[in-house]
Amino acid sequence: MEIHQQTITIVTTCGDDWGGSEELWSTSACLLKERGDRIVVCKDGLPRKHTKYVQLAKKGIELCDIKPKTSLIARLVRRAVWRPNGAIPGFAQTASVRQFSKHLSKYKPDLVVVSQGINFDGLGYAYACLCKHIRYVIISQKAVDFYWPSFTDRSLMKEVYDQANKCYFVSKHNLRLTEEQFGLRLKRSQVIFNPVKISRPIPFPAMESVVRICCIARLFILDKGQDILLRILSKPLWKSMPIHITFVGRGEDEDALREMAELLDVENITFLGFKTNVSAVWESHHALILPSRSEGLPLTIVEAMRAGRPVITTAVGGNAELLTEGETGFIGGADELSFEAAMLRAWEARDRWEEMGKKAALYVDKMIPEKPERDFVNDLMSIK
């Protein structure tokens, strides 16, 4: 009979089947499983056939879809089951939270890891843990300056944060902004890093007739700001320059961006789609460009630096926390005027890009642990 040290539930709020925000909890889940823990992963609409989830299942990690059934009887049963003390707050009234509460009653986990996309989209799950007196930690992969919690939910969300056993953030900016949004100093908080796929610098390609820059990001304009870049590239100055921008990634705004580029007659671009082998992309590109409107701390920036490439980006989220202007990257604002100025500074310094990339690789090696997931698991195990 298999003996489990602990039962640990991980619940993720990622709206896509998979994303960069899933790397930390998934690699950590495998390490926890190796320790002998029972690991259960919950997700609303969990895609069991996705390659990543298939791999997790093969390692003995249990998968639980908390997407509720839609029949009338099932809805009535859910309403009867989910009755914590007092009125249910708005952010915890979702059907998936009710299903998750049933999961907690069934599995009785020793610890729950709530992995959020934004810094309060998973607090309903944490609230369910609070109601059942189950230990929980919160991971926030992003916090947005222009997106604040609803005033109707804020007070109880604040309590959920205050009662958490630990709160993890991927950037100092995200931690600071969360504290400001809830008017609360999070004493049990820590900045952590996501696992990085690139382990060493990749030889810098020769600067020939065309300078090749890549924009590696989900094609989601609200966060990633690719529209800002297209407007800049539509100007005569940039159309005349020997540069080519490669968009790497998929997303719901792909058609919108393609049609925008066609409308603005931007031709020096390519939509490459999603690529699992990021190292291969860097073999033929000289720099990363990321015109984000909101972020946590993008893996793509860390990977570009580790690959030995300078970064052109915006001062949002944790983007600028690892970069030094003019030495390892170029930092502008999330608007057309400021970001174009950063692009121009980068262009004028292109002869130094290889040198800047070497500095970036050395710096990120000092700042980012080789196995962030190992540090995260060790910290989890120290929680009382």
HUBELNOR-V415626 format. One record per residue. SS is DSSP state (2 for helix, 1 for strand, 0 for the rest). PSI is psi in radians with two decimals (* if undefined). BURIAL is 1 if it has 9 or more other ideal C-beta (glycine too) atoms within 8 Angstrom, else 0. Layout:
SS;PSI;BURIAL  SS;PSI;BURIAL
This chain:
0;2.28;0  0;2.35;0  0;2.20;0  0;2.37;0  0;-0.84;0  0;2.78;1  1;2.09;1  1;2.18;1  1;2.36;1  1;2.20;1  1;2.27;1  1;2.50;1  0;0.13;1  0;2.17;1  0;-0.43;0  0;2.95;0  0;-0.66;0  0;2.69;0  0;3.07;0  0;-0.51;1  0;-0.24;1  2;-0.22;1  2;-0.68;1  2;-0.92;1  2;-0.59;1  2;-0.74;1  2;-0.62;1  2;-0.66;1  2;-0.69;1  2;-0.69;1  2;-0.70;1  2;-0.68;1  2;-0.69;1  2;-0.48;0  2;-0.28;0  0;0.08;0  0;2.66;1  1;2.12;0  1;2.23;1  1;2.23;1  1;2.23;1  1;2.50;1  1;2.45;1  0;1.95;1  0;0.66;0  0;2.13;1  0;1.50;0  0;-0.46;1  0;-0.09;0  0;2.46;1  2;-0.78;0  2;-0.72;1  2;-0.57;1  2;-0.74;1  2;-0.69;0  2;-0.74;1  2;-0.67;1  2;-0.43;0  0;0.09;0  0;0.17;0  0;2.25;1  1;2.47;1  1;2.33;1  1;1.99;1  1;2.05;1  0;0.34;1  0;2.12;0  0;2.67;1  0;2.70;0  0;0.01;0  0;2.73;0  2;-0.75;0  2;-0.76;0  2;-0.69;1  2;-0.71;1  2;-0.71;0  2;-0.75;0  2;-0.75;1  2;-0.59;0  2;-0.60;0  2;-0.75;1  0;1.58;1  0;1.25;0  0;3.10;1  0;2.20;0  0;-2.94;0  0;2.58;0  0;2.22;0  0;2.74;1  2;-0.73;0  2;-0.20;1  2;0.24;1  0;0.03;0  0;2.67;0  2;-0.60;0  2;-0.58;1  2;-0.67;1  2;-0.72;1  2;-0.67;1  2;-0.65;1  2;-0.67;1  2;-0.69;1  2;-0.77;1  2;-0.69;1  2;-0.60;0  2;-0.81;0  2;-0.42;1  0;1.02;0  0;2.64;1  0;-0.48;0  1;2.49;1  1;2.31;1  1;2.01;1  1;1.91;1  1;1.93;1  1;2.59;1  0;-1.09;1  0;2.98;1  0;0.13;1  0;0.28;1  0;-0.06;0  0;0.20;1  2;-0.35;1  2;-0.70;1  2;-0.71;1  2;-0.63;1  2;-0.70;1  2;-0.68;1  2;-0.76;1  2;-0.74;1  2;-0.54;1  0;0.15;1  0;0.76;0  0;2.35;1  0;2.46;1  1;2.62;1  1;2.73;1  1;2.23;1  1;2.28;1  1;2.08;1  0;-0.11;1  0;2.60;1  0;2.43;1  0;2.24;0  0;-0.58;0  0;0.20;0  0;1.82;0  0;2.75;0  0;2.60;1  0;2.48;0  0;-0.43;0  0;-0.41;0  0;-0.29;1  2;-0.76;1  2;-0.80;0  2;-0.58;1  2;-0.69;1  2;-0.73;1  2;-0.69;1  2;-0.74;1  2;-0.76;1  2;-0.55;0  2;-0.08;0  0;2.54;1  0;-0.47;1  1;2.54;1  1;2.12;1  1;2.44;1  1;2.66;1  0;0.00;1  0;2.73;1  2;-0.65;1  2;-0.81;1  2;-0.66;1  2;-0.84;1  2;-0.79;0  2;-0.70;1  2;-0.75;1  2;-0.69;1  2;-0.69;0  2;-0.54;1  2;0.02;1  0;0.76;0  0;2.29;0  0;2.10;0  0;1.65;1  0;-0.54;0  0;1.15;0  1;2.79;1  1;2.51;0  1;2.25;1  0;3.01;1  0;2.68;1  0;2.68;1  0;2.55;1  0;2.33;1  0;-0.49;0  0;2.23;1  0;-0.28;0  0;2.82;0  0;2.58;1  0;2.29;1  0;2.33;0  0;2.18;1  0;2.65;1  0;2.44;0  0;1.74;0  0;-2.40;0  0;-0.49;0  0;2.30;0  1;2.20;1  1;2.13;1  1;2.42;1  1;2.58;1  1;1.73;1  1;1.90;1  0;2.72;1  0;2.44;1  0;1.38;1  0;1.75;1  2;-0.70;1  2;-0.71;0  2;-0.85;1  2;-0.30;1  0;0.48;1  2;-0.40;1  2;-0.59;1  2;-0.79;1  2;-0.73;1  2;-0.67;1  2;-0.70;1  2;-0.78;1  2;-0.31;1  0;-0.18;1  0;2.57;1  2;-0.68;0  2;-0.83;0  2;-0.46;1  2;-0.46;1  0;-0.18;0  0;2.59;0  0;1.14;0  1;2.72;1  1;2.27;1  1;2.22;1  1;2.08;1  1;2.07;1  1;2.08;1  0;2.92;1  0;2.95;0  0;2.97;1  0;-0.30;0  0;0.29;1  2;-0.84;1  2;-0.73;0  2;-0.72;0  2;-0.70;1  2;-0.78;1  2;-0.61;0  2;-0.76;1  2;-0.70;1  2;-0.74;0  2;-0.72;0  0;0.04;1  0;0.75;0  0;1.98;1  0;-0.34;0  0;0.80;1  1;2.79;1  1;2.41;0  1;1.90;0  1;-0.31;0  1;-3.03;0  0;2.39;0  0;2.20;1  0;-0.52;0  0;1.50;0  2;-0.57;1  2;-0.67;1  2;-0.60;0  2;-0.74;1  2;-0.29;1  0;-0.40;1  0;0.20;0  0;2.58;1  0;-0.39;1  1;2.83;1  1;2.44;1  1;2.29;1  1;1.70;1  0;0.85;1  0;2.58;1  0;-0.49;1  0;2.58;1  0;2.97;1  0;-1.68;1  0;1.75;1  0;2.33;1  2;-0.60;1  2;-0.54;1  2;-0.81;1  2;-0.75;1  2;-0.69;1  2;-0.76;1  2;-0.76;1  2;-0.53;1  2;-0.22;1  0;0.73;1  0;2.47;1  1;2.80;1  1;2.31;1  1;2.00;1  1;-3.02;1  1;2.77;1  0;1.03;1  0;2.68;1  0;-2.40;1  0;0.25;1  2;-0.76;1  2;-0.02;1  2;-0.41;1  0;-0.11;1  0;2.63;1  0;2.12;0  1;2.22;0  0;-0.16;0  0;-0.78;0  0;-0.09;1  1;-3.05;1  1;2.24;1  1;2.20;1  1;-3.04;1  0;2.93;0  0;0.94;1  0;2.81;0  2;-0.80;0  2;-0.87;0  2;-0.68;1  2;-0.62;1  2;-0.65;1  2;-0.70;1  2;-0.70;1  2;-0.68;1  2;-0.70;0  2;-0.71;1  2;-0.78;1  2;-0.73;1  2;-0.39;0  0;0.28;1  2;-0.43;1  2;-0.28;0  2;0.05;0  2;-0.72;1  2;-0.76;0  2;-0.74;0  2;-0.67;1  2;-0.67;1  2;-0.73;1  2;-0.70;1  2;-0.74;1  2;-0.74;1  2;-0.72;0  2;-0.79;1  2;-0.52;1  2;-0.56;0  2;-0.57;0  2;-0.55;0  0;2.18;1  0;2.66;0  0;-0.67;0  0;1.43;0  2;-0.56;1  2;-0.56;1  2;-0.74;1  2;-0.68;1  2;-0.79;1  2;-0.74;1  2;-0.69;0  2;-0.71;1  2;-0.74;1  2;-0.28;0  0;-0.11;0  0;2.29;1  0;*;0
